[in-house]
Amino acid sequence: MKKIVLLALAVSAASVSVEAAPAPSAPQLAPHRATYEISLSRTEPGGIVAATGRTVIEFRDMCTGWSTTQRFVADMTNSEGDPARSDFIATSWESKDGSQMRFTVKNSVDGKTSQRFEGSVLRASGGSSAVKLTIPRGQGFALPMNAILPTQHTLDVLKAAAAGQNTIRQLVFQGGDKSDLYDATTVIGRPANAAELSGDRASDQSGILAHANARSVLISYFAYNSRATTPEYTVAYRLYSNGVVGQMSLIYSRFTLRARLVKLEKLAPSCG
């Protein structure tokens, strides 16, 4: 957030008090379920040659925390013509004070589990955080003190947009093992106009987006401490002021997947 600087002004030797402009209010995240259709929008030699599927993101306010469930299922064909079904599901609960997180991550290819993690994050009073994994059992590691969790990252991007910032860089742990800790560089674009929002709003039958503005956001995820000059992957999407994500592009080195918002549902509040 930008600091507000108050200036003492003198006019004709009279003291004039100047009030600071109010800080932007905290973003209010809307509980919702968003469904996206997956397609292939770019490929290069060695990349996949076909992709179709769906992803669903469900976000809920659970009083003291937020819960998120994401399911991604897609049939993809590689450059050699071999088809495969990728099935990824991740769930998480994050406390609103950023001190705790519980997560599960499971990735399967053609019905066989290729990756699975279950664990929790606990931040100590001194600010340090520890990740404890129950699957694989007995494994754990420490997080840097400046690492934040995924929903807090979304909130910080929204706050930065409201404050007029166009770039922020943060360390984000997404849930999983050490490889899921990323240096995330976020570029915030201009506000979207009505024509650009029309596609998302056509899928919104419950009016969640009716009074929300949106900006284009580009987040590049670099492996932590890798000194890499190119990100492991990049996500470009339209972020609404209530936390809903519109159309997305998932950008990898040799291909890009497009995720088009096709259905947006308002969820009943889980917290009175």
C-alpha positions, 0 to 999 in steps of 0.5 A: 500500500502506498503511504499517505503523506499529510502536508501542513499548509499555511494560507495568509498565515492561517493554519489549515487542517487537511484530512487524509483521503480514506484508505481503500476498504478491505476487499469483500470476497464473494462465495461462488462456484465458477465453471470453465471450459478448457481448450488449447489456444497455443502450441509450439514444437514439443507441446501438446497438440489437443486439449479439452476439459473443464475446471471448477473453482468453489470458494466459501467464506467459513467465518474464521477462514476461507475454503477453496476447492479446485478440480481440473479434468482435461483430455490432452494429446502430446506431440507424439499423438498419445492421449492422456486424461489429467485429473487434478484436485486441490482443497484448502482452508485458510484462516483469515489471519493468515496463521493456519492452512490445511490442504490436500493435493492430488494429481492423477494421469489416466486414473493413476495417482502421480502426486499426492500431498496432505498437510498443514501450515502453522505460523508461530507467534514470532512470524515463522511458519512450518509446513507439516505433511501427513502424506507423505507422512513425517515430512515437513519444512519451514517457510520463509517469514515473508511467505503468504498463503493463496487467498491472502495473495488474492487479497493483496492483489486486490488491495494493490489494484485499489491503491493504483499499484501496477506491480507487486512481488510476493512469496506464495506457498500454494500448498504441497511440498517445497516445490509449491513455494513460488516467487510470484510477480504480479502485473496489474492492468487497466480496468476492463471496459463493458465490452470486455466484461460481457462474456463473463457476465453472460455466464453470471445468472445470479448477478455476482458480477453486476456491481463488480469492476475488474482488471486484467492480471498477469502472475508469473510464478518463479521457483523459489530461490532459483534465480531463473529468468523465465517463470515455471508458468504464468496465469493471465486472467480477469480479476473482479473486485469481489475475488471472482476470476473471469476468463483465464489463460494458463501459459506454459513454455510450449503451450497455453490453455484457455479457460473460458468462464461458462457458469457462475453460481452464487453460494449461500453464505456459510457464516452469518 
